[in-house]
Amino acid sequence: MSSQQTDRPRAIFLDIDGTYADHGLAPAAHVEAVQEVRRRGHLVFVCTGRPLSMVPDHILEAGFDGVITGAGARVEMNGEVLKDTRFEPDVAALIVDTLDAHDVAYILEAPEALRGRTGVGERLRRVLAPVFAGRSGHDGVLSTDVDPVEDILGPVQYSDDLRGASFAKISCFDSPVPLTRLMGGLGPQVGLIPSSLSALGDSAGEIFMAGTHKAVGIRVVEERLGLNRADIVAIGDSANDIEMLEYAGVGIAVEDGHPGVLAVADRLTPGPAGNGVALAFAGLGLLD
């Protein structure tokens, strides 16, 4: 990392949840800031842990130069898919069998769809509703008419048999046993990070392909466009943002973010309710 400044165009990679938007809602100041820095010749990319199937159209309508989803598993620019990695079929089947054997409530994440087992939707709603209780206020900056539970579960397709599903990541929301206990039986190709919903504790987490993270997706863009790493800016708040902030020339953490993100950041900025992305752009001189 470095906080070195440059007059060359920047390439900015933005996490969505807790950074650019709150439960799928972006403040107008963030939309305007993205559009303005792009008018000034900089590049702006979405870089999210969400699969493409869970990124709302109204987020993308702000206009971006590319989209990295699945925490680095998929990279798309100008309609061209540059990377789309999934779990190998035998590993995917082992994960599904293990989670089902331990009665874990989970969602399989792929670019084309979110998938869950038939009947898990109501269980997930019961688990998630208390997490978001009382979160109706956004200090007047963000709209409050989107249900954050439906933001997560609305796109899910349900099926009785998920063993043949293709996916890049799994979000687990309710496990009767700590997920860390299940990891040993899944092999070295599989990793686990804490859920961004910290209130769920060790009963929740995200299972991902080991070696796949947001910086991997950024490197694909960097190589395609011939970017200078010193000109890369990354802004994020969660555990899955650590690698991209470490990799970026300038790493900016949301000020109430995960401790690991705060530890590697060059700068801090407020969350969406405080228009933090716009303030970060201004602090870098990108809006002057």
N, C-alpha and C positions, 0 to 999 in steps of 0.2 A: 504494500500500500504506500501511497504518497499523496500529500496534499498539494503537490506541485501544480501551478497554474499553467495554462497554455492558451494561445490565441487561436489555435486550430479548432475546427468543429469538434464537438464532443459527441460521444455515443452514450446515451443514458439508458439504463436498464432499471425498470420500476417493478417492484413487487406490487401486487394488487391489495390483498387483505391487510388492513391495518397500516397501509402506507399510502397508496394512491386512492383507495376506497375503503369504506366501512360497510361490510356485508353487501358488497356489490354496488354501493352508491358512492360516486365520486363527487366531491364539492365542485361547484362551478369554477372556483379559482384554480383547481388542478387541471380541469379540462382546458381552460384558457391558457394556462402556463405551458401545457404540452403543445398546444397549437402555436403559441407564440415562439417557443424555442425552435420548433420545426421551421417556422417561417424565416427564422434567422439562420437557418442552414445546419442546425444540429439534428442528430438522429435520436429518436426515442422509441424504445422497445418495451413491451410488456414482458416481464420475467416472473412468472407466477408458479406456485405449486399446484394451482388448479389445473385440471385437464382442460383442453379446449372446449369440451362439451359442457363445462361448468363456468365458462367465461361469458357473461351476459353481453348481448349485442350492444347495449347502450354503453358499455365500457369501451369497446373497440371503436365505436362511432366517433370518439374524440379524434381518432386518426393516429396511427402508429406506423413505424417503418418496418416492424416485424413483431412476431409473437413467439415467445419461448414459454411453453407450458409443461405441465407434469414435472416441475422442478428440474428442467434441463433435458427431459426425455424426448421432447419434440420441439423442432425449430422450423418456423415458416417465415418466409419473406416474399412479398410481392406475389403471393399465390403459389410459390414453390416450396415444397416441403424438403428441407435440407437434412432433417434428422427425424426419425420416428422409431424409437427403440421400445421394446416390450420385454417382459419376462419370457424366458424360454418356456415352451408349453409344459414340460415336465415340472419345472420349478413352480409355475403358476398353479398347476393342479395340486402340488404338495402344499402350497400356501393355503389354498381354498380348503383342502381336506383338514389341515391343522386348525384353521380358524373355526370351521364347522364343528370339529371334534371337541373344541373347548367353548362352544356356544358364544363366540364373539360376534358382536354386531358390527358389520363392516360394509364399506362400499368399494367396489372395484372401479378404478378410474382409467378410462381410455379416451383418446381424442374424440372418438365418434359417439361415445355414450358412457354414462355412469350406470353401474349395474349392482343390484342388491338382491338378496334372497327374498322370495315371496314371504310377506308377513313382517319383515324387519322394519318397514317404514314406521309403523306405530310405535315399536320399541324405541327407535331412534328419536322420534318426536318426544316421547316421555323423558328420554335422557337429556335431550338438547334444550327443551323448554326452560328448565330451571337455570341453565347457563346464561340464557339471554333475558331472563326476567329482570325488569327494571332498567333495561338498556334502551328505552324509547327516546331519550334525549340526546341530541348531538350539538348542544350549545347554539342552536339556531343556524348552523352551517349546513347540515345535511338534512335531507328529507327523512321523515320517519314512517313512510307508508309502505315499506318493504319489510316483510316478516323474515328475520335472519334465519329461522329454521327452514322456511321454504326456499330461501336462497341456496341452502345446502341440499335439501332433499327434493326440491321441485323437479329437477331434471332426471332423477333416478328411474331407471327401468327395472322391473322386478321379474325374477325367473325362479323356477324350482331347481334348476340345474345350472351351476356356474362353473363346473369343472373345465369346460371347453372354452371359457371366455379368454379373450386376449386383453391384456391390460399392462399399464406401466407403473402403477402405484396403487396402494390400498390405504384408505382412511378407516381406522378402527376407532369406534366411539364408545364401546361398552364391552369390556372383557372381564369375565369373572376372576381371571388370574392375571397378574401383571404380564404385559406383553413381552417384557424382557425374558421371561421364563420360556417363552415359546420360540425364541430366536435360535437357540442352539440346535434345534432340530431342522432348521430351514436351510442351513448351509451357508457358505461364505459369499454366495451371490446376492444375499438378502441383507438389507440394513434396516434400522429402525431409528426414527427421531421422534421427539415428543410432539404431541398434538399442539397446534397453535391455541387450542381451547384448553388452557392450563388448568381450568377448574375441574376438568375430568380426571386429572392425575394420571397415575400409571395404568389406568384401565383404558387409556386412549393413546393413539400414536399413529404415525404414518410409516408404512412398510414400503421400501423403495429398492431399486436395483443398486447394489453396492457399486460405488464408483460413478454413479450418475447424480449430478447436482447442478445447480443453476450456473456455476462457472463453466461447466462442460458445454452447456448451451451457448453461453456467451462466447466461448472460444470458436464455436462453429461460425457465428456471425463475424467475429474478428478476422478469421481466416478468409471468409468469403469476400469481405469488404476491404481487407488489407488495413485494418484499423491499427492505430498505435495504442498499446495497452495503457499508456499514461493518460490517454484521452478518454478512457472509459470511466463512467460514473455509475455507481450502483446505489440504490436506496431501498432499504428493507427493514423489517422489524422482527422476524421470526427465526427459529433455529435453522430453517432451510435456506436462510439468506446469508449465513455465515461465510460460506465459500465464495459467494459472489462479491461480498464486501471485501474479503481478503484479496481477491483477484483484481478488483478494480483499481484504477489509478487513484480514484477518490471514492471511498466507501462512506456512505451516510446512513446512520441508524436512526430510526424513530426513537425518541427520547425515553419512552416507557417500554422499549422492546426487550427481547430475550437477552439475558446477561451475556451470552456468547456473542451476540451481535454488537452489543455495546462495547465489548472488550476489543473488537477488531476495527471499530469505526474510526475514521478520521474526523468526522463531524457528527453532530446530532441535529435533529429537526423535529418539530411536533408531528403528531398524527394527523389524520384527515380532518378531524374537527378543528384543528388549528392551522389548516391549509399548509401543512408541512412541506409538501412537494414544491409548491410555489415559492415558499420561503427558501428552500434549499436551492432552487434555480436562481433566485435573486442573489443569494449569498455567493454563488459561483460566478456571478456577473453575466449570466446567460440571458437575462431580461433587460439589460441596460441598452 
